Amino acid sequence: MNLRQLSTKITSLTGRKLFDILLFLILATAVIKLISLNFNATVNDDAWNAFKTEHHCQLQKSAYGNQEASWLCDDGKIYYRWRQQR
């Protein structure tokens, strides 16, 4: 069975063209990935809040003093949280 016959068979079964089905699958995959990224960010926020408390992290201001730029923790490292960069 060649590609043209396969495409014709899929079209007859679904009532849609193969390109439409592929486009839908790509968009559905992108939506699922975005939802997954949002869920992971929310989970990591809880871990960050616990880490921030345990390591006595202090919020650092930018050079202009108007933005939350980073966190200085008692382990001597500076952490940049993506949510603080809005």
C-alpha positions in Angstrom: 0.0 0.0 0.0 1.5 3.3 -1.0 1.2 6.7 0.6 -1.6 7.9 -1.7 -3.7 4.8 -1.0 -3.1 5.1 2.7 -4.1 8.8 2.6 -7.3 8.0 0.6 -8.2 5.2 3.1 -7.7 7.5 6.1 -9.7 10.3 4.4 -12.6 7.9 3.7 -12.6 6.6 7.3 -12.4 10.0 9.1 -14.0 12.3 6.5 -11.1 14.6 6.8 -7.9 15.1 5.0 -4.6 13.7 6.3 -3.1 17.2 6.6 -6.0 18.3 8.8 -5.5 15.4 11.1 -1.7 16.0 11.4 -2.3 19.7 12.1 -4.8 18.8 14.8 -2.4 16.3 16.4 0.5 18.9 16.4 -1.7 21.5 18.0 -3.0 19.1 20.6 0.5 18.0 21.5 1.5 21.7 21.9 -1.4 22.4 24.2 -0.6 19.3 26.3 3.0 20.4 26.6 2.1 23.9 27.7 -0.2 22.5 30.4 2.6 20.2 31.5 5.0 23.2 31.8 2.5 25.2 33.8 1.9 22.3 36.2 5.7 21.7 36.7 6.2 25.4 37.5 3.5 25.3 40.1 5.0 22.2 41.7 8.5 23.8 41.7 7.1 27.0 43.4 6.2 24.9 46.5 9.8 23.5 46.6 11.2 27.0 46.2 9.2 28.3 49.1 10.5 25.6 51.4 14.1 26.1 50.2 13.8 29.9 50.6 12.6 29.4 54.2 15.2 26.8 55.1 18.1 28.8 53.7 17.0 32.2 55.0 17.0 33.8 51.6 16.7 37.5 51.4 15.2 39.4 48.5 17.7 41.6 46.6 16.6 44.7 44.8 18.0 45.7 41.4 20.5 48.6 41.0 17.5 51.0 40.6 15.8 49.6 43.7 12.5 49.1 42.1 12.5 45.5 41.0 12.9 42.2 42.8 16.0 40.9 41.0 17.3 37.9 42.9 17.5 36.0 46.2 20.7 35.9 48.3 20.7 32.7 50.5 22.8 31.7 53.4 24.7 29.1 51.3 26.4 32.1 49.6 24.6 31.6 46.2 22.3 34.0 44.4 19.2 32.5 42.9 17.2 34.0 40.1 13.6 33.0 40.1 11.8 33.3 36.8 8.6 34.5 38.4 10.5 37.4 40.0 11.6 38.6 36.5 8.2 39.9 35.4 
